[in-house]
Amino acid sequence: MVISPFLFLALSVGIGYLQGSSMAKNSKIAVVTTVPSVEEELKGTNGINFDYKDEASAQTAIKDEKIKGYLTVDQEDSVIKAVYHGETSLESGIKLAVTNKLNELQYQLNRSAANLSQEQEKRLSQTVDFTEKIDEAKENKKFIQTMAAGALGFFLYMILITYASVTAQEVASEKGTKIMEVVFSSIRASHYFYARMLALLLVILTHIGIYVVGGLAAILLFKDLPFLAQSGVLDHLGDAFSLNTLLFILVSLFMYVVLAAFLGSMVSRPEDAGKALSPLMILIIAGFVGVTSLGAAGDNLVLKIGSYIPFISTFFMPFRAINGYANGLEAWISLAITVIFAVVATIFIGRMYASLVLQTDDLGPWKTFKRALSYK
């Protein structure tokens, strides 16, 4: 579980690289032209080559799946004419790059044919005087905040998926067994549930602690690198992650684990744990996708409201806090709401845990929950 996020990240990057390499290899476009200026202008453009000197060889290459298509470019009376030949349409990125360069070449031909004076040439050469005056320190800080928020969202997504699945499966596996009847005859079911949730909390704390210690060790090891020392990355990272953010992550993970245990206790067979866990998975995916899509537009009303709603706030509030959208008071209020909800949910589920775990009838989640309420 400790190395799974890194394995998943490495696998995703590897698959993306292989897909990109494969697409780049199979989406080459050949350019067939007898105009030297066109070849000179388009040389170096990504996705095209000049390996074929006539249309017949280019057509053969298409049949052999060596290229995706070919572009013929000719010049007639100072007018550049380009025609694309292929089984499917030209990719937008390549099309944009090629048309921009050909338009630049056509513009040069137009100016040459117009016989402009030096004064007219000078006026046509004038461009917009555009400059940027920004605070580089704030720009660097914003970049680090964005990267930190994205990394935290990915970490939460991976660890929640892992612990929710494990917890629900374990609770479902022990449901209705003789061992649980013996256990509940010795101690109260609520005490057993609280102890189990506390143990899981300590496991999560250990898991996060490994990452924290590893991160601190990496910082101490690489802190003298010029990039880190001169850019202020370490200072910005220290500002991004506060005590509130760390506590919020810990409490939120505990809250999700409690709900996973509750859902796992409502199924009659261990193999149904995945079905029962689907509402929780939807919450996790909604929070991760929501903060990824909404956060790209900066702070907004949906992010603000979601920052105070339990489960959704797990992703929304840390994102807002790291990016500086939420002040300290807002962050602590959201944490207090999450803590209260987690405590109330834990007590509520613990009080009816015995009736949930000892039920073996296949009544469905809703009827099982109603029966547990009557026995609470």
C-alpha positions as CSV (number, residue, x, y, z in Angstrom):
1,M,0.0,0.0,0.0
2,V,2.9,2.3,0.6
3,I,4.5,1.9,-2.8
4,S,1.2,1.5,-4.8
5,P,0.7,5.2,-5.5
6,F,4.2,5.4,-7.0
7,L,3.7,2.2,-9.0
8,F,0.4,3.6,-10.3
9,L,2.1,6.9,-11.2
10,A,5.0,5.2,-13.0
11,L,2.6,2.9,-14.8
12,S,0.4,5.9,-16.0
13,V,3.5,7.8,-17.2
14,G,4.9,4.7,-18.9
15,I,1.6,4.0,-20.7
16,G,1.3,7.6,-21.7
17,Y,4.8,7.6,-23.1
18,L,4.3,4.4,-25.1
19,Q,1.0,5.7,-26.5
20,G,2.6,9.0,-27.4
21,S,5.5,7.3,-29.1
22,S,3.2,4.9,-31.0
23,M,0.9,7.7,-32.1
24,A,3.9,9.9,-33.2
25,K,5.3,7.0,-35.2
26,N,2.1,6.1,-37.0
27,S,0.8,9.7,-37.6
28,K,3.7,11.0,-39.7
29,I,2.7,13.1,-42.7
30,A,4.8,13.2,-45.8
31,V,5.3,16.5,-47.7
32,V,5.7,16.2,-51.5
33,T,6.9,19.5,-53.1
34,T,9.3,20.9,-55.7
35,V,9.3,24.4,-54.1
36,P,12.6,24.8,-52.2
37,S,11.3,27.7,-50.0
38,V,8.4,25.4,-48.9
39,E,10.7,22.6,-47.8
40,E,12.9,25.1,-46.0
41,E,10.0,26.7,-44.2
42,L,8.4,23.4,-43.1
43,K,11.6,21.7,-42.2
44,G,11.7,20.8,-38.5
45,T,7.9,20.8,-38.1
46,N,6.8,18.0,-35.7
47,G,4.8,15.2,-37.4
48,I,6.0,15.7,-41.0
49,N,8.9,14.5,-43.2
50,F,10.3,14.8,-46.7
51,D,11.3,11.2,-47.3
52,Y,9.1,10.8,-50.4
53,K,9.8,12.8,-53.5
54,D,6.7,11.9,-55.5
55,E,3.0,11.0,-54.9
56,A,3.4,7.4,-56.1
57,S,5.9,6.6,-53.3
58,A,3.8,8.5,-50.7
59,Q,0.7,6.5,-51.7
60,T,2.7,3.2,-51.4
61,A,3.9,4.3,-47.9
62,I,0.2,4.9,-46.9
63,K,-0.7,1.4,-48.0
64,D,2.3,0.0,-46.0
65,E,1.1,2.1,-43.0
66,K,4.4,3.9,-42.8
67,I,2.7,7.3,-42.9
68,K,-0.8,8.5,-42.3
69,G,-1.1,10.7,-45.3
70,Y,0.8,13.1,-47.5
71,L,0.6,16.8,-48.4
72,T,1.3,18.2,-51.9
73,V,2.5,21.8,-52.0
74,D,2.9,23.7,-55.2
75,Q,3.3,27.4,-56.2
76,E,1.4,28.9,-59.1
77,D,1.7,32.6,-59.9
78,S,3.0,33.5,-56.4
79,V,0.1,31.5,-54.8
80,I,0.9,28.5,-52.6
81,K,-1.5,25.6,-53.0
82,A,-1.5,22.8,-50.5
83,V,-3.6,19.6,-50.8
84,Y,-3.8,16.9,-48.2
85,H,-4.3,13.2,-49.2
86,G,-5.2,10.6,-46.6
87,E,-7.8,8.1,-45.4
88,T,-8.6,10.2,-42.4
89,S,-8.5,13.9,-41.7
90,L,-5.3,15.7,-40.8
91,E,-4.6,16.1,-37.1
92,S,-5.4,19.6,-35.9
93,G,-2.0,20.2,-34.3
94,I,-0.1,19.4,-37.5
95,K,-2.6,21.2,-39.6
96,L,-2.3,24.4,-37.5
97,A,1.5,24.3,-37.6
98,V,1.7,23.7,-41.4
99,T,-0.9,26.3,-42.3
100,N,0.8,28.9,-40.0
101,K,4.2,28.4,-41.7
102,L,2.7,28.4,-45.2
103,N,0.7,31.5,-44.4
104,E,4.0,33.2,-43.3
105,L,5.6,32.1,-46.6
106,Q,2.6,33.4,-48.6
107,Y,2.8,36.7,-46.8
108,Q,6.5,37.0,-47.8
109,L,5.6,36.2,-51.4
110,N,2.8,38.8,-51.3
111,R,5.1,41.5,-50.0
112,S,7.7,40.6,-52.7
113,A,5.1,40.9,-55.5
114,A,3.8,44.2,-54.2
115,N,7.1,46.1,-54.7
116,L,6.7,48.1,-51.5
117,S,9.0,51.0,-50.7
118,Q,11.3,50.9,-47.6
119,E,8.9,53.1,-45.6
120,Q,5.9,50.8,-46.5
121,E,8.0,47.8,-45.6
122,K,8.9,49.4,-42.3
123,R,5.3,50.1,-41.4
124,L,4.1,46.6,-42.3
125,S,6.9,45.2,-40.1
126,Q,5.6,46.9,-37.0
127,T,4.2,44.6,-34.3
128,V,2.4,45.0,-31.0
129,D,4.7,46.2,-28.2
130,F,3.6,43.7,-25.5
131,T,5.5,43.2,-22.2
132,E,4.7,41.6,-18.9
133,K,5.4,43.0,-15.5
134,I,4.8,40.3,-12.9
135,D,6.0,39.3,-9.4
136,E,8.3,36.3,-10.2
137,A,8.2,35.3,-6.5
138,K,4.4,35.1,-6.5
139,E,4.4,33.4,-9.9
140,N,6.8,30.7,-8.6
141,K,4.7,30.3,-5.4
142,K,1.5,29.9,-7.5
143,F,3.2,27.2,-9.6
144,I,4.4,25.3,-6.5
145,Q,0.9,25.6,-4.9
146,T,-0.8,24.2,-8.0
147,M,1.6,21.3,-8.2
148,A,1.3,20.5,-4.5
149,A,-2.5,20.6,-4.7
150,G,-2.5,18.3,-7.7
151,A,-0.1,15.8,-6.0
152,L,-2.2,15.9,-2.8
153,G,-5.4,15.2,-4.7
154,F,-3.8,12.2,-6.4
155,F,-2.5,10.9,-3.1
156,L,-5.9,11.2,-1.5
157,Y,-7.6,9.4,-4.4
158,M,-5.1,6.5,-4.3
159,I,-5.1,6.0,-0.5
160,L,-8.9,6.3,-0.2
161,I,-9.5,3.7,-2.9
162,T,-7.0,1.4,-1.2
163,Y,-8.2,1.6,2.4
164,A,-11.9,1.8,1.5
165,S,-11.7,-1.5,-0.5
166,V,-9.6,-3.3,2.2
167,T,-11.9,-2.2,5.0
168,A,-15.1,-3.1,3.3
169,Q,-13.8,-6.5,2.3
170,E,-12.5,-7.4,5.7
171,V,-15.7,-6.4,7.5
172,A,-17.8,-8.3,4.9
173,S,-15.6,-11.4,5.3
174,E,-16.0,-11.6,9.1
175,K,-19.7,-11.0,9.0
176,G,-21.9,-13.8,10.4
177,T,-19.0,-15.9,11.5
178,K,-18.8,-17.8,14.8
179,I,-15.8,-15.8,15.7
180,M,-17.8,-12.6,15.8
181,E,-20.5,-14.2,18.0
182,V,-17.7,-15.2,20.5
183,V,-16.2,-11.7,20.4
184,F,-19.5,-10.0,20.9
185,S,-20.2,-12.3,23.9
186,S,-17.1,-11.0,25.5
187,I,-17.1,-7.3,24.7
188,R,-19.6,-4.8,23.5
189,A,-19.9,-4.6,19.7
190,S,-19.6,-0.8,19.9
191,H,-16.3,-1.1,21.8
192,Y,-15.0,-3.6,19.2
193,F,-15.9,-1.3,16.4
194,Y,-14.3,1.8,18.0
195,A,-11.1,-0.2,18.7
196,R,-11.0,-1.5,15.1
197,M,-11.5,2.0,13.7
198,L,-8.8,3.4,16.1
199,A,-6.4,0.7,14.9
200,L,-7.1,1.6,11.2
201,L,-6.6,5.2,12.1
202,L,-3.1,4.3,13.5
203,V,-2.4,2.3,10.4
204,I,-3.3,5.3,8.2
205,L,-1.2,7.5,10.5
206,T,1.8,5.2,10.0
207,H,1.2,5.1,6.3
208,I,1.2,8.9,6.0
209,G,4.1,9.1,8.5
210,I,6.2,7.0,6.1
211,Y,5.5,9.5,3.3
212,V,6.2,12.5,5.6
213,V,9.5,11.0,6.8
214,G,10.5,10.1,3.3
215,G,9.7,13.6,2.1
216,L,11.7,15.2,4.8
217,A,14.6,13.0,4.1
218,A,14.4,13.8,0.4
219,I,14.4,17.6,1.3
220,L,17.4,17.2,3.5
221,L,19.2,15.3,0.9
222,F,18.5,17.6,-2.1
223,K,18.1,21.0,-0.4
224,D,21.4,22.2,-1.6
225,L,20.6,21.7,-5.3
226,P,20.7,25.0,-7.2
227,F,17.1,24.6,-8.4
228,L,15.7,24.2,-4.9
229,A,18.0,26.7,-3.2
230,Q,17.5,29.6,-5.7
231,S,13.8,29.2,-6.7
232,G,12.4,29.1,-3.1
233,V,10.6,25.8,-3.8
234,L,11.1,24.6,-0.2
235,D,9.8,27.8,1.3
236,H,6.7,27.6,-0.9
237,L,6.1,24.0,0.0
238,G,6.3,24.8,3.7
239,D,3.7,27.5,3.2
240,A,1.4,25.2,1.2
241,F,1.2,22.4,3.8
242,S,0.0,23.5,7.2
243,L,-1.0,21.7,10.3
244,N,-4.7,22.2,9.4
245,T,-4.2,20.5,6.1
246,L,-2.5,17.4,7.6
247,L,-5.2,17.1,10.3
248,F,-7.9,17.5,7.7
249,I,-6.4,14.7,5.6
250,L,-6.1,12.4,8.6
251,V,-9.7,13.0,9.8
252,S,-11.1,12.7,6.3
253,L,-9.4,9.4,5.7
254,F,-10.8,8.1,9.0
255,M,-14.3,9.2,8.0
256,Y,-14.1,7.4,4.7
257,V,-12.9,4.2,6.4
258,V,-15.8,4.4,8.9
259,L,-18.3,4.6,6.0
260,A,-16.5,1.8,4.2
261,A,-16.8,-0.4,7.3
262,F,-20.5,0.5,7.5
263,L,-21.2,-0.4,3.8
264,G,-19.2,-3.7,4.2
265,S,-21.3,-4.7,7.2
266,M,-24.5,-4.5,5.2
267,V,-23.8,-7.2,2.7
268,S,-24.6,-10.9,3.3
269,R,-21.7,-12.3,1.2
270,P,-18.1,-11.1,1.0
271,E,-18.2,-11.0,-2.8
272,D,-20.9,-8.3,-2.6
273,A,-18.6,-5.9,-0.8
274,G,-17.6,-4.2,-4.1
275,K,-21.2,-3.5,-5.0
276,A,-22.0,-2.1,-1.5
277,L,-18.9,0.1,-1.8
278,S,-20.0,1.7,-5.0
279,P,-21.6,4.8,-3.4
280,L,-18.4,5.5,-1.6
281,M,-16.4,5.1,-4.8
282,I,-18.7,7.6,-6.5
283,L,-18.0,10.1,-3.7
284,I,-14.2,9.6,-4.1
285,I,-14.3,9.9,-7.9
286,A,-16.7,12.9,-7.7
287,G,-14.4,14.7,-5.2
288,F,-11.2,14.0,-7.2
289,V,-12.7,14.8,-10.7
290,G,-14.6,17.8,-9.2
291,V,-11.6,19.5,-7.7
292,T,-9.5,18.8,-10.8
293,S,-12.0,20.3,-13.3
294,L,-13.3,23.1,-11.1
295,G,-9.9,24.0,-9.7
296,A,-8.6,24.8,-13.2
297,A,-10.8,27.9,-13.2
298,G,-9.6,29.1,-9.8
299,D,-11.8,29.6,-6.8
300,N,-15.5,29.6,-7.4
301,L,-18.9,29.2,-5.6
302,V,-19.1,25.4,-6.1
303,L,-15.6,24.9,-4.6
304,K,-16.5,27.2,-1.6
305,I,-19.8,25.3,-0.9
306,G,-18.2,21.9,-1.4
307,S,-15.4,22.8,1.1
308,Y,-17.9,22.6,4.0
309,I,-19.7,19.4,2.9
310,P,-18.3,16.2,4.5
311,F,-16.6,13.7,2.1
312,I,-16.5,16.3,-0.7
313,S,-14.6,18.7,1.5
314,T,-11.8,16.1,1.7
315,F,-10.7,17.2,-1.7
316,F,-12.0,20.7,-2.0
317,M,-10.8,22.4,1.2
318,P,-7.1,21.2,1.0
319,F,-7.1,22.5,-2.5
320,R,-8.4,25.9,-1.5
321,A,-6.1,26.1,1.5
322,I,-3.0,25.2,-0.4
323,N,-3.8,27.7,-3.2
324,G,-4.5,30.4,-0.7
325,Y,-8.2,30.7,-1.6
326,A,-9.4,29.9,1.9
327,N,-8.1,31.7,5.0
328,G,-7.2,30.0,8.3
329,L,-10.6,30.5,9.8
330,E,-12.4,28.9,6.9
331,A,-10.0,26.0,7.0
332,W,-10.5,25.4,10.7
333,I,-14.3,25.7,10.4
334,S,-14.3,23.0,7.7
335,L,-12.1,20.8,9.8
336,A,-14.4,21.2,12.8
337,I,-17.4,20.2,10.6
338,T,-15.5,17.1,9.4
339,V,-14.5,16.1,12.9
340,I,-18.0,16.5,14.3
341,F,-19.4,14.5,11.4
342,A,-16.8,11.8,11.7
343,V,-17.4,11.4,15.5
344,V,-21.2,11.3,15.2
345,A,-21.0,8.8,12.3
346,T,-18.6,6.6,14.2
347,I,-20.8,6.6,17.3
348,F,-24.0,6.0,15.3
349,I,-22.5,3.1,13.4
350,G,-20.9,1.6,16.4
351,R,-24.2,1.5,18.3
352,M,-25.8,-0.7,15.7
353,Y,-22.6,-2.6,14.5
354,A,-23.6,-5.9,16.2
355,S,-27.0,-6.0,14.5
356,L,-25.4,-5.3,11.2
357,V,-22.5,-7.8,11.4
358,L,-24.6,-10.7,12.9
359,Q,-27.3,-10.4,10.2
360,T,-26.9,-13.1,7.6
361,D,-30.2,-12.7,5.7
362,D,-29.9,-11.4,2.2
363,L,-32.4,-8.6,2.5
364,G,-30.5,-5.9,0.5
365,P,-28.7,-2.9,2.0
366,W,-31.8,-0.8,2.7
367,K,-33.8,-3.4,4.5
368,T,-30.7,-4.5,6.4
369,F,-30.1,-1.0,7.5
370,K,-33.7,-0.6,8.7
371,R,-33.5,-3.8,10.7
372,A,-30.3,-2.7,12.3
373,L,-32.0,0.6,13.3
374,S,-34.8,-1.3,15.0
375,Y,-32.3,-3.4,17.0
376,K,-30.0,-0.4,17.9
